[in-house]
Amino acid sequence: MVETDPRTWCALALGRLDFDAAVASGAVTASGHRAGQVAAWLPLVEV
């Protein structure tokens, strides 16, 4: 399970925030053995 707020999700999707950094800062909560796989799909677009 991966949870975050809309602003953080937008930053992740646009490549302005690294997934691991977001998890480390507490902006993203990731739990479960497959949660980290989300990072492989980010960013969705690069700005």
C-alpha distance matrix in Angstrom:
0.0 3.8 6.6 10.3 13.7 15.7 18.0 15.6 14.0 17.7 18.6 15.9 17.0 20.6 20.5 21.6 18.9 17.5 13.8 14.8 17.1 14.6 12.4 15.8 17.0 14.3 13.9 10.2 7.8 5.7 5.3 6.2 9.1 8.0 5.7 9.3 10.5 9.7 12.6 14.9 14.9 15.8 18.2 18.7 22.2 24.3 26.5
3.8 0.0 3.8 6.9 10.5 12.5 14.5 11.9 10.4 14.1 14.9 12.4 13.7 17.2 17.1 18.0 15.3 14.3 10.7 12.2 14.0 11.3 9.6 13.3 14.2 11.6 10.6 6.9 5.6 4.4 6.6 8.7 11.1 9.6 6.1 8.5 10.1 8.1 10.5 13.4 13.1 13.2 15.3 16.1 19.4 21.2 23.2
6.6 3.8 0.0 3.8 7.2 9.7 11.9 9.9 9.0 12.8 13.8 12.2 13.8 17.0 17.3 17.6 14.9 14.8 11.7 13.4 14.3 10.9 9.9 13.4 13.2 10.2 8.6 5.7 5.2 6.6 9.0 11.8 14.6 13.3 9.8 11.9 13.6 11.1 12.9 16.1 15.4 14.7 16.3 17.0 19.9 21.6 23.1
10.3 6.9 3.8 0.0 3.8 6.7 8.3 6.4 6.4 10.0 10.8 10.1 12.0 14.7 15.2 14.9 12.5 13.2 10.9 12.9 12.9 9.2 9.4 12.7 11.6 9.0 6.2 4.8 6.5 8.9 12.1 15.1 17.6 16.2 12.5 13.6 15.3 12.4 13.4 16.8 15.7 14.2 15.1 16.0 18.4 19.8 20.7
13.7 10.5 7.2 3.8 0.0 3.8 5.6 5.5 6.3 8.8 10.2 10.8 12.3 14.5 15.6 14.8 13.1 14.8 13.2 15.6 14.9 11.1 12.3 15.1 13.2 11.0 7.6 7.9 10.0 12.7 15.8 18.8 21.3 19.8 16.1 17.1 18.6 15.3 16.1 19.3 17.8 15.9 16.1 16.7 18.6 19.8 20.1
15.7 12.5 9.7 6.7 3.8 0.0 3.8 5.5 5.1 6.2 8.7 9.9 10.4 12.3 14.2 13.6 12.9 15.1 14.1 17.1 16.4 12.9 14.8 17.6 15.8 14.2 10.5 10.7 13.2 15.3 18.5 21.1 23.3 21.2 17.8 18.6 19.3 15.7 16.4 19.2 17.0 15.0 14.7 14.7 16.1 17.6 17.6
18.0 14.5 11.9 8.3 5.6 3.8 0.0 3.8 5.5 5.2 6.3 8.7 9.9 10.7 12.4 10.9 10.5 13.4 13.3 16.2 14.8 11.6 14.3 16.5 14.3 13.5 9.8 11.0 14.2 16.5 20.0 22.9 24.8 22.8 19.3 19.4 20.3 16.8 16.6 19.5 17.6 14.9 14.1 14.7 15.4 16.1 15.5
15.6 11.9 9.9 6.4 5.5 5.5 3.8 0.0 3.8 5.4 5.0 6.2 8.5 9.9 10.6 9.3 7.8 10.1 9.6 12.4 11.2 7.9 10.6 13.0 11.2 10.6 6.9 7.7 11.2 13.3 17.0 19.9 21.6 19.8 16.1 15.9 17.2 13.8 13.4 16.5 15.2 12.4 12.1 13.4 14.6 15.2 15.3
14.0 10.4 9.0 6.4 6.3 5.1 5.5 3.8 0.0 3.8 5.4 5.1 6.0 8.5 9.9 10.0 8.9 10.6 9.6 13.0 12.8 9.7 11.8 14.9 13.9 12.9 9.4 8.7 11.7 12.9 16.3 18.7 20.3 17.9 14.5 14.6 15.1 11.4 11.6 14.4 12.4 10.0 10.0 10.5 12.3 13.7 14.5
17.7 14.1 12.8 10.0 8.8 6.2 5.2 5.4 3.8 0.0 3.8 5.4 5.0 6.1 8.5 8.4 8.9 11.5 11.6 15.1 14.5 12.0 14.7 17.4 16.1 15.8 12.1 12.1 15.3 16.5 20.0 22.3 23.6 21.0 17.8 17.5 17.6 13.9 13.6 15.8 13.3 10.6 9.4 9.6 10.3 11.4 11.5
18.6 14.9 13.8 10.8 10.2 8.7 6.3 5.0 5.4 3.8 0.0 3.8 5.5 5.3 6.1 4.9 5.3 8.5 9.6 12.8 11.6 9.7 13.0 15.1 13.8 14.3 10.9 11.5 15.1 16.3 20.0 22.5 23.5 21.2 17.9 16.8 17.4 14.0 12.7 15.1 13.4 10.0 8.7 10.2 10.4 10.4 10.3
15.9 12.4 12.2 10.1 10.8 9.9 8.7 6.2 5.1 5.4 3.8 0.0 3.8 5.5 5.2 6.0 4.9 6.4 6.6 10.2 10.1 8.4 11.1 13.7 13.3 13.6 10.6 10.0 13.3 13.7 17.3 19.4 20.1 17.6 14.5 13.3 13.6 10.3 8.9 11.4 9.9 6.6 6.0 8.1 9.5 9.9 11.2
17.0 13.7 13.8 12.0 12.3 10.4 9.9 8.5 6.0 5.0 5.5 3.8 0.0 3.8 5.6 7.7 8.2 9.5 9.6 13.4 13.8 12.1 14.5 17.3 17.0 17.1 13.9 12.9 15.8 15.9 19.2 20.9 21.4 18.4 15.7 14.8 14.1 10.7 9.9 11.3 8.7 5.9 4.6 4.9 6.4 8.1 9.7
20.6 17.2 17.0 14.7 14.5 12.3 10.7 9.9 8.5 6.1 5.3 5.5 3.8 0.0 3.8 5.6 7.8 9.9 11.3 14.8 14.6 13.4 16.4 18.7 18.1 18.8 15.6 15.4 18.7 19.0 22.5 24.2 24.6 21.7 19.1 17.7 17.1 13.9 12.4 13.6 11.3 8.0 5.5 6.3 5.3 5.4 6.1
20.5 17.1 17.3 15.2 15.6 14.2 12.4 10.6 9.9 8.5 6.1 5.2 5.6 3.8 0.0 3.8 5.5 6.8 9.1 12.1 11.9 11.6 14.6 16.4 16.3 17.6 14.9 14.7 17.9 18.0 21.5 23.2 23.3 20.7 18.1 16.0 15.8 13.1 10.7 11.9 10.6 6.9 4.7 7.5 6.9 5.6 7.1
21.6 18.0 17.6 14.9 14.8 13.6 10.9 9.3 10.0 8.4 4.9 6.0 7.7 5.6 3.8 0.0 3.8 6.9 9.7 12.3 10.9 10.6 14.1 15.4 14.5 16.2 13.5 14.2 17.8 18.6 22.3 24.5 24.9 22.7 19.8 17.8 18.3 15.5 13.1 15.0 14.0 10.2 8.3 10.9 10.1 8.3 8.1
18.9 15.3 14.9 12.5 13.1 12.9 10.5 7.8 8.9 8.9 5.3 4.9 8.2 7.8 5.5 3.8 0.0 3.8 6.4 8.8 7.2 6.9 10.4 11.6 11.0 12.7 10.3 10.9 14.4 15.3 18.9 21.3 21.9 20.0 16.9 14.9 16.0 13.4 10.9 13.5 13.2 9.6 8.7 11.8 12.2 11.0 11.6
17.5 14.3 14.8 13.2 14.8 15.1 13.4 10.1 10.6 11.5 8.5 6.4 9.5 9.9 6.8 6.9 3.8 0.0 3.8 5.6 5.2 6.2 8.8 9.9 10.6 12.4 10.9 10.5 13.5 13.6 17.0 19.0 19.1 17.4 14.6 12.0 13.3 11.4 8.3 11.0 11.6 8.4 8.5 12.1 13.1 12.2 13.7
13.8 10.7 11.7 10.9 13.2 14.1 13.3 9.6 9.6 11.6 9.6 6.6 9.6 11.3 9.1 9.7 6.4 3.8 0.0 3.8 5.5 5.1 6.3 8.6 9.9 10.7 9.4 7.9 10.3 9.9 13.2 15.3 15.5 13.8 10.8 8.5 10.2 8.3 5.8 9.3 10.2 7.8 9.1 12.2 14.2 14.2 16.1
14.8 12.2 13.4 12.9 15.6 17.1 16.2 12.4 13.0 15.1 12.8 10.2 13.4 14.8 12.1 12.3 8.8 5.6 3.8 0.0 3.8 5.4 5.1 6.1 8.6 9.9 10.0 8.8 10.5 9.9 12.8 14.8 14.8 14.0 11.3 8.6 11.1 10.5 7.9 11.1 12.9 11.0 12.4 15.7 17.6 17.3 19.1
17.1 14.0 14.3 12.9 14.9 16.4 14.8 11.2 12.8 14.5 11.6 10.1 13.8 14.6 11.9 10.9 7.2 5.2 5.5 3.8 0.0 3.8 5.4 5.0 6.1 8.6 8.6 8.9 11.4 12.0 15.2 17.8 18.2 17.5 14.5 12.2 14.7 13.5 10.9 14.2 15.5 12.9 13.5 16.9 18.2 17.3 18.5
14.6 11.3 10.9 9.2 11.1 12.9 11.6 7.9 9.7 12.0 9.7 8.4 12.1 13.4 11.6 10.6 6.9 6.2 5.1 5.4 3.8 0.0 3.8 5.5 5.2 6.2 5.1 5.4 8.5 9.9 13.5 16.4 17.6 16.6 13.2 11.7 14.2 12.3 10.6 14.3 14.8 12.3 13.0 15.9 17.5 17.2 18.3
12.4 9.6 9.9 9.4 12.3 14.8 14.3 10.6 11.8 14.7 13.0 11.1 14.5 16.4 14.6 14.1 10.4 8.8 6.3 5.1 5.4 3.8 0.0 3.8 5.5 5.2 6.0 4.7 6.1 7.0 10.2 13.3 14.5 14.2 10.8 9.7 12.9 11.7 10.6 14.3 15.4 13.7 15.1 17.8 20.0 20.1 21.5
15.8 13.3 13.4 12.7 15.1 17.6 16.5 13.0 14.9 17.4 15.1 13.7 17.3 18.7 16.4 15.4 11.6 9.9 8.6 6.1 5.0 5.5 3.8 0.0 3.8 5.5 7.7 8.0 9.1 10.1 12.7 15.7 16.7 17.0 13.9 12.4 15.8 15.0 13.4 16.9 18.4 16.4 17.5 20.6 22.4 22.0 23.1
17.0 14.2 13.2 11.6 13.2 15.8 14.3 11.2 13.9 16.1 13.8 13.3 17.0 18.1 16.3 14.5 11.0 10.6 9.9 8.6 6.1 5.2 5.5 3.8 0.0 3.8 5.6 7.6 9.5 11.8 14.7 18.1 19.6 19.6 16.2 15.1 18.3 16.8 15.3 19.0 19.9 17.4 18.1 21.0 22.5 21.9 22.5
14.3 11.6 10.2 9.0 11.0 14.2 13.5 10.6 12.9 15.8 14.3 13.6 17.1 18.8 17.6 16.2 12.7 12.4 10.7 9.9 8.6 6.2 5.2 5.5 3.8 0.0 3.8 5.3 6.5 9.4 12.3 15.9 18.0 18.1 14.6 14.3 17.5 16.0 15.3 19.1 19.8 17.7 18.7 21.1 23.1 23.1 23.9
13.9 10.6 8.6 6.2 7.6 10.5 9.8 6.9 9.4 12.1 10.9 10.6 13.9 15.6 14.9 13.5 10.3 10.9 9.4 10.0 8.6 5.1 6.0 7.7 5.6 3.8 0.0 3.8 6.8 9.8 13.2 16.8 18.9 18.2 14.4 14.3 16.9 14.6 14.1 17.9 17.8 15.5 16.2 18.3 20.1 20.3 20.8
10.2 6.9 5.7 4.8 7.9 10.7 11.0 7.7 8.7 12.1 11.5 10.0 12.9 15.4 14.7 14.2 10.9 10.5 7.9 8.8 8.9 5.4 4.7 8.0 7.6 5.3 3.8 0.0 3.8 6.3 9.9 13.2 15.3 14.5 10.7 10.9 13.5 11.3 11.4 15.2 15.2 13.6 14.8 16.7 19.1 19.8 21.0
7.8 5.6 5.2 6.5 10.0 13.2 14.2 11.2 11.7 15.3 15.1 13.3 15.8 18.7 17.9 17.8 14.4 13.5 10.3 10.5 11.4 8.5 6.1 9.1 9.5 6.5 6.8 3.8 0.0 3.8 6.7 10.3 12.9 12.8 9.2 10.4 13.3 11.8 12.7 16.2 16.6 15.7 17.5 19.1 21.9 23.0 24.4
5.7 4.4 6.6 8.9 12.7 15.3 16.5 13.3 12.9 16.5 16.3 13.7 15.9 19.0 18.0 18.6 15.3 13.6 9.9 9.9 12.0 9.9 7.0 10.1 11.8 9.4 9.8 6.3 3.8 0.0 3.8 7.0 9.2 9.0 5.6 7.1 10.1 9.3 10.6 13.8 14.7 14.5 16.7 18.3 21.5 22.7 24.7
5.3 6.6 9.0 12.1 15.8 18.5 20.0 17.0 16.3 20.0 20.0 17.3 19.2 22.5 21.5 22.3 18.9 17.0 13.2 12.8 15.2 13.5 10.2 12.7 14.7 12.3 13.2 9.9 6.7 3.8 0.0 3.8 6.9 7.9 5.7 8.2 11.0 11.2 13.0 15.6 16.8 17.3 19.8 21.2 24.5 25.9 28.2
6.2 8.7 11.8 15.1 18.8 21.1 22.9 19.9 18.7 22.3 22.5 19.4 20.9 24.2 23.2 24.5 21.3 19.0 15.3 14.8 17.8 16.4 13.3 15.7 18.1 15.9 16.8 13.2 10.3 7.0 3.8 0.0 3.8 5.6 5.4 8.2 10.2 11.5 13.6 15.5 16.9 18.2 20.9 22.0 25.6 27.2 29.8
9.1 11.1 14.6 17.6 21.3 23.3 24.8 21.6 20.3 23.6 23.5 20.1 21.4 24.6 23.3 24.9 21.9 19.1 15.5 14.8 18.2 17.6 14.5 16.7 19.6 18.0 18.9 15.3 12.9 9.2 6.9 3.8 0.0 3.8 5.8 7.3 8.7 11.1 12.9 14.0 16.1 17.8 20.6 21.9 25.4 26.9 29.8
8.0 9.6 13.3 16.2 19.8 21.2 22.8 19.8 17.9 21.0 21.2 17.6 18.4 21.7 20.7 22.7 20.0 17.4 13.8 14.0 17.5 16.6 14.2 17.0 19.6 18.1 18.2 14.5 12.8 9.0 7.9 5.6 3.8 0.0 3.8 5.5 5.5 7.9 10.2 11.0 12.6 14.7 17.6 18.5 22.1 23.9 26.9
5.7 6.1 9.8 12.5 16.1 17.8 19.3 16.1 14.5 17.8 17.9 14.5 15.7 19.1 18.1 19.8 16.9 14.6 10.8 11.3 14.5 13.2 10.8 13.9 16.2 14.6 14.4 10.7 9.2 5.6 5.7 5.4 5.8 3.8 0.0 3.8 5.4 6.1 8.4 10.3 11.6 12.7 15.5 16.7 20.2 21.8 24.6
9.3 8.5 11.9 13.6 17.1 18.6 19.4 15.9 14.6 17.5 16.8 13.3 14.8 17.7 16.0 17.8 14.9 12.0 8.5 8.6 12.2 11.7 9.7 12.4 15.1 14.3 14.3 10.9 10.4 7.1 8.2 8.2 7.3 5.5 3.8 0.0 3.8 5.3 5.8 7.9 10.1 10.9 13.6 15.5 18.7 19.9 22.7
10.5 10.1 13.6 15.3 18.6 19.3 20.3 17.2 15.1 17.6 17.4 13.6 14.1 17.1 15.8 18.3 16.0 13.3 10.2 11.1 14.7 14.2 12.9 15.8 18.3 17.5 16.9 13.5 13.3 10.1 11.0 10.2 8.7 5.5 5.4 3.8 0.0 3.8 5.3 5.5 7.5 9.6 12.5 13.7 17.1 18.7 21.9
9.7 8.1 11.1 12.4 15.3 15.7 16.8 13.8 11.4 13.9 14.0 10.3 10.7 13.9 13.1 15.5 13.4 11.4 8.3 10.5 13.5 12.3 11.7 15.0 16.8 16.0 14.6 11.3 11.8 9.3 11.2 11.5 11.1 7.9 6.1 5.3 3.8 0.0 3.8 5.4 5.6 7.0 9.8 10.7 14.3 16.1 19.1
12.6 10.5 12.9 13.4 16.1 16.4 16.6 13.4 11.6 13.6 12.7 8.9 9.9 12.4 10.7 13.1 10.9 8.3 5.8 7.9 10.9 10.6 10.6 13.4 15.3 15.3 14.1 11.4 12.7 10.6 13.0 13.6 12.9 10.2 8.4 5.8 5.3 3.8 0.0 3.8 5.4 5.2 7.9 10.1 13.1 14.1 17.1
14.9 13.4 16.1 16.8 19.3 19.2 19.5 16.5 14.4 15.8 15.1 11.4 11.3 13.6 11.9 15.0 13.5 11.0 9.3 11.1 14.2 14.3 14.3 16.9 19.0 19.1 17.9 15.2 16.2 13.8 15.6 15.5 14.0 11.0 10.3 7.9 5.5 5.4 3.8 0.0 3.8 5.6 8.3 9.8 12.7 13.9 17.4
14.9 13.1 15.4 15.7 17.8 17.0 17.6 15.2 12.4 13.3 13.4 9.9 8.7 11.3 10.6 14.0 13.2 11.6 10.2 12.9 15.5 14.8 15.4 18.4 19.9 19.8 17.8 15.2 16.6 14.7 16.8 16.9 16.1 12.6 11.6 10.1 7.5 5.6 5.4 3.8 0.0 3.8 6.2 6.5 9.8 11.9 15.3
15.8 13.2 14.7 14.2 15.9 15.0 14.9 12.4 10.0 10.6 10.0 6.6 5.9 8.0 6.9 10.2 9.6 8.4 7.8 11.0 12.9 12.3 13.7 16.4 17.4 17.7 15.5 13.6 15.7 14.5 17.3 18.2 17.8 14.7 12.7 10.9 9.6 7.0 5.2 5.6 3.8 0.0 2.9 5.1 7.8 9.2 12.3
18.2 15.3 16.3 15.1 16.1 14.7 14.1 12.1 10.0 9.4 8.7 6.0 4.6 5.5 4.7 8.3 8.7 8.5 9.1 12.4 13.5 13.0 15.1 17.5 18.1 18.7 16.2 14.8 17.5 16.7 19.8 20.9 20.6 17.6 15.5 13.6 12.5 9.8 7.9 8.3 6.2 2.9 0.0 3.8 5.4 6.4 9.4
18.7 16.1 17.0 16.0 16.7 14.7 14.7 13.4 10.5 9.6 10.2 8.1 4.9 6.3 7.5 10.9 11.8 12.1 12.2 15.7 16.9 15.9 17.8 20.6 21.0 21.1 18.3 16.7 19.1 18.3 21.2 22.0 21.9 18.5 16.7 15.5 13.7 10.7 10.1 9.8 6.5 5.1 3.8 0.0 3.8 6.9 9.8
22.2 19.4 19.9 18.4 18.6 16.1 15.4 14.6 12.3 10.3 10.4 9.5 6.4 5.3 6.9 10.1 12.2 13.1 14.2 17.6 18.2 17.5 20.0 22.4 22.5 23.1 20.1 19.1 21.9 21.5 24.5 25.6 25.4 22.1 20.2 18.7 17.1 14.3 13.1 12.7 9.8 7.8 5.4 3.8 0.0 3.8 6.5
24.3 21.2 21.6 19.8 19.8 17.6 16.1 15.2 13.7 11.4 10.4 9.9 8.1 5.4 5.6 8.3 11.0 12.2 14.2 17.3 17.3 17.2 20.1 22.0 21.9 23.1 20.3 19.8 23.0 22.7 25.9 27.2 26.9 23.9 21.8 19.9 18.7 16.1 14.1 13.9 11.9 9.2 6.4 6.9 3.8 0.0 3.8
26.5 23.2 23.1 20.7 20.1 17.6 15.5 15.3 14.5 11.5 10.3 11.2 9.7 6.1 7.1 8.1 11.6 13.7 16.1 19.1 18.5 18.3 21.5 23.1 22.5 23.9 20.8 21.0 24.4 24.7 28.2 29.8 29.8 26.9 24.6 22.7 21.9 19.1 17.1 17.4 15.3 12.3 9.4 9.8 6.5 3.8 0.0
